[in-house]
Amino acid sequence: MQKVPWIGTGWKMNKLRADAIAFANTLKGSAIASTASAQTFVLPPFPYITEVADILKDTRVKVGAQNMHWEEQGAWTGEISAPMVKDCGATMVELGHSERRTFFNETDDGVARKVKAAMKHGLLALVCIGDTKAEYDAGRTAEVLERQTRASLGLVGKSAVGKVIFAYEPVWSIGEGGVPADPGFANEQHQRIKAVTAAETGAVLPVLYGGSVNQQNCCGLARQPHIDGLFIGRAAWNAAGFIGIVEAVISNLGETP
């Protein structure tokens, strides 16, 4: 049976309204908008979620947010709640990205509370986990990933099945100048992460790979048995680049090994 991978992109703090609309319209007009051979998703900046979601509402492309707060409302100046994210038309939310952990002091506990809030309001939680270069060099990758995975599921347990997915993003692999993880190494980490999800929830949860994914390495990563999809950065910020990667992966996975 052919794998149906998750393939998506988050735009970080990039694009203006016209850019977001143009990307969404190009995606809507492509064949991948209706494909059942992959589950695609796009995570725009907050101001453009509604417009992107409206354009893509009759497609199979999921639209989500890049972060949210764990409280539903209150004196949290500048924050966005799960009900607000949902009200904009989003169906998923990215949580725990390394940039949030590093620059905004997000903790494992905070991510766990956000996962619980996302699930409460019917949003699919995409939880990002990853090891730093120092942790990788010290041979602590497995330890770090286990801690982050367990913490993310600590408040939800078995109820996370079907409502939480993970993205393994080595901190040393993402961003400009990042080094893509070797597919075999990434596959091994995914297998370990899945074992932890099974122990915590009673089921294996999907795990995507993110970290310098591009047109050249996307198929090699997607073919790994424990990698359930790809979370793409700058290589997919151009609509044609995103579409090209999705098409390449679908085609490659359909070939006889």
ABEGO torsion letter per residue (X at the ends): XBBBBBBBBBAEBBEBAAAAAAAAAAAAABAAAABAABBBBBBBBAAAAAAAAAAAAABABBBBBABBBABABEBBBGBBBAAAAAAAGBABBBBGBAAAAAAAGBBAAAAAAAAAAAAAAGBBBBBBBEBBAAAAAAGAAAAAAAAAAAAAAAAAEAAABGABBBBBBBAAABEBGBBBBBAAAAAAAAAAAAAAAAAAAGBBBBBBBBGGBBAAAAAAAAABAABAEBBBBAAAABAAAAAAAAAAAAAAAABBX
